[in-house]
Amino acid sequence: MMLRVVERDVQNAHPGDTAETLITVLVTGFGPFPGAPFNPTGALALRLARRRRPALASVRCIAHVFRTSYAAVDHELPRLLDLHRPDVLLIFGLASRTPWLRIETRARNAVSRLVPDAGGRLTRTNRIRPGEAAVLTGRAPFQRLLAAARTASVPARLSRNAGAYLCNYVYWRGSEAGVSNAPIPLVAFVHVPLVRRGQRPPRTPGSSGTQRKLTLVDLGRAGEAILLALVTAARHAKPA
């Protein structure tokens, strides 16, 4: 069963817009899982789908929150791709021990046999696709995504290790998936840190006394900047 899907109507569509000129974005996050009773990625995906601003004109944005289970990804992701045929797949996952955004440049052909999903399931193998390539490179302008997040005043770094849990799993599945026998043009995955539900977490003492942990508002600002960078890239990739 799907947790939640939100679709924002195409904003400020022009009379001449067609399927060839409109941009469709699928943004996904996850629900809670063992060790993370609050997962900010679900709220982040829903927040981005509701954003309205001129830069998102002629953009159809769908948000989906997966249950943190392998079965949910296997069942729901293909249906979402077939239904919406996105130009951009933007995936958010939680990296609770990292205090900055991690823009993952590749998905690993790896899955943990030691950590169960939210349904208690353990995988039987440590490979997503046994016998296939060790990694799949994402399809996104990674340096531009990094610059976008930093311009939003949120610390971010590129990463080559998306882990071996559901985040990496959905990144692999999205990277290998296709629509009408063609790969999804842009696929990006961003790990975000754990944030509190509140808007203003306490400051962390530092040399200047002004350092603080990130909030959901910070994640929303960085997520929007990344989304806009991907939309721009998708528009440039569209045939003239």
N, C-alpha and C positions, 0 to 999 in steps of 0.2 A: 504493500500500500504506500502511495506517495505521501510524504509529509505535507508539502505545500507547494503550489505552483502559483506564481503571480505573473501576469502578462500586462505590460503597459502598451496601450494603443499607440500606433504610429503617431508621433508628435509632429505637428506642423507639416504634414505631408503636402507636397505640391501636386497640382492636378496632373502634371506630366510624369509623376513617379510611377515606376513599374517594378516588377519583381527583379529586373536587372539593375535598378538604381537604389531600391530600398536596401537597408542593411539590417539583417536579423542577427541578434546577439542572444546567446543562451548563457546565462550566468548561474553557476551552481555553488552550493555550499553543503554543509553536513549538519545533522542534528547531534545531540549529545552522544557520548560513548564512555565506556569505563575509564574513569580517571578524569573525565571532562564533562561534568554535569551541565555546564554552560559552554556551548560552542558558538563563538561569535560569527562564524562564517555563514550560518543560515540567515541571521539578521542582516549581515552585510549584503548578501545576494539580494534579499528582498528590498533592502534600502536602495540599492543601485537600480533595480528594475522600476522603482517608483520615481526616480529622478526626472525632472523636467527642466530643460534648458535649451537655448537655441542650438548649441553644438550637437544636441541629440536629435535635431530635426531629421525626419525621415528615417528614424531608427526604431525598429521594433525590438523590444527587450523583454525577454522571458526569464524569470528566476525560478529555480527549482532547488528544493532542499531535500537531499537524499537522507534516508535513514542510514546510519553508519554501518552498513552491512554489504557484503559482497553480492548477496542475492539481489538487493535493491539496485545496485549499480548495473548488474548484468541484465536485469529485467527492465529497468526504467530508462537507462541511457539510450539504448537503440530506439526505443519508442519515441523519446524526445527528439532525437536526431531525425528520424523519419517524418515526424509530425511537423517540425519547425524548420528543418533544413537550414541550419544557421550558417552565416558567413563567419561568425566568431564564436568560439567556445571558450569562455573564461571561467576557470575553476578556482575556487578558494578552499584551502584546507588549513587546519590548525597545527601549528608547531609551538606547543606551549612553553618549551624551554628556550626559545629563541626570541630575544627582545626587539627584533627588527623584522621587516618584511623580507621574505626570501622568494625571489623570482626564479622559479625552477626552469632550467634550460633543457632538461631531458628527463624522460621517464625511464625507470629501471625495470628490467625484466626480473623483478624480485618481489616476493611476498612473504611476510613473516608467518612461520608455523607456530610461533609461541604466543602471539597476542591475538586474542579472540575479538571478533567484531561485536557490535552492540547486541547482537542476537546470540552471542556465545559461540559462534562458529569459528573453528580453526581450519585453515586450508590444509590440504593433504600434500601439497608440494611447495617448494620454495621458489618456484618460477611461475610467472603468469602464462607464458607461452614456452613450455619446455622445448629445447632444441632450436629456438629462434634467437635473434640478435639480443645482446646484453642490454642495449639501450635503444630508445627511440627519441630523436631530437624533436622538441616542440617546434611549432611553426608560428613564430612571433618575432617582432623586432625587439629583442630583449634589451638592448641598450637604451632604446627609446622608452620602454616601460620602466626601466630603472631610473632614467632621468625624470620621467613623469612623477614617480613616487617621491623622489627627492625634492622636486620642485614643490610638491605639496607639503614639504617640511616634515616628512616621515622617513626615518632611517630605513634603508633598503640595500640589499646586496643580491648579486646573482649567485645562484647555487647550482651545483651539478649532482646533488644527491637529494632526491625527493622522498627518500625513506623506503619503507617496505610495508606500509599499511594502506588503508583505503585511499588516502590522498594520492599516493603514487599509483595505485591500482586504477583509479578513474582517469588519471592523466594518461596512463598507457592505453586504456580502452578508448579514450577520446582521440588519442594520436593515431591509433591504428584504424579507427572507424572512418567510414565514408558515407556519402549520400549520393545516390545515383552513380555508383561506381567511381566517384571522385572523392578525394580526401577533403575534410573540412579545411577551408582556406587558412584560417588562423586558429591555433590552439595554444592557450597559455594557462599556466598554473602558478598560483601565488600562495605560498605559506604565510600565514599571519600569526602574530603572537597572541597569547591569551590576554584578554582585557577584562576588566570588571564591568558589571552591568551598568554601573553609575557613569555619569558624565565626567566627574572630576575625581580621579583617584589621587591618593596622597602622593606628595612629592618624595622622591628618593634623594637622600643627602648626597651631595657631590661637591666638587671643588667650588662651584659657584652657587650651590644651594638651590639651583633652579631645574635640575634634571627631574623628569617625571616619567611615569609609565604611560604607555599609549592608551587611548580610550577608543571606544567604538566610533566616536566622531572622527578621530584621527584615521582610523581604518576606512571609514566612509570617504574621507577626503582623498586619501591615496588611491582607494579603489576606483573612485570616479575619474581620477587623472589617468589611471591605467586603462580604464574603459574607453576614455576619449582617444587615447593613443591608438588603441586597437581599432576603433571605428575609423579613425583617419587612415590607418593602414589598409583597412578593408575597402574604403572608398577608392583609394589609389589602385587597388588590385582589381576593381571592377572594370570590365571592358568598356571602352569609351562608346 
